[in-house]
């Protein structure tokens, strides 16, 4: 895919998950703001499934940003207030672009 800076038309927030414990000793993940960056966002597919007798939908997106060495699947991306869990980060070019594949649960 050929990208240029004009293709990056959405502002998104990168957040990193930090795991800790709540007052009951349960593991909880809190997200810390890392950066606000320009991105190209493309919806790829949607699927419905049944889990614990509840129906939910997952939506898969591809998100392109300028290369950053610190983006991993332990991050999430927030688009218009909606969090997307990162499940794959692919480098394109020589440290030019990242394609981030992410999912969100639509309840």
C-alpha positions, 0 to 999 in steps of 0.5 A: 500500500502506498501512503502519504501524509495526506492519507492520515486524516483521523486523530487517534490516541495511543494508550499503553496498558499497565496491570495492577491490582484493585483493593480486592487484590484482583488484576486490573488493567489501566490505560495510560495516554502515550500519544495522539497521532494522525492515522488512516482508519479502515473498517475491514470486517464484522462478525457476530458470535455468542459468548456466555449466552450473550450476543456481541459483535467484534469489528476489525479495523486496519489503522495506519500511522507513521512509524513508531518503535514503541507500538505493540499489541499491549497498546490500544487505540482510541478512535472517537472515544471508542477503544480498539485492542491492538492484536497485530502491528506490521512495519511497512517500508524501512521504519516509514509506516505501521499497519495496526490491526485492532478490534473493538467490541460493539455491545 
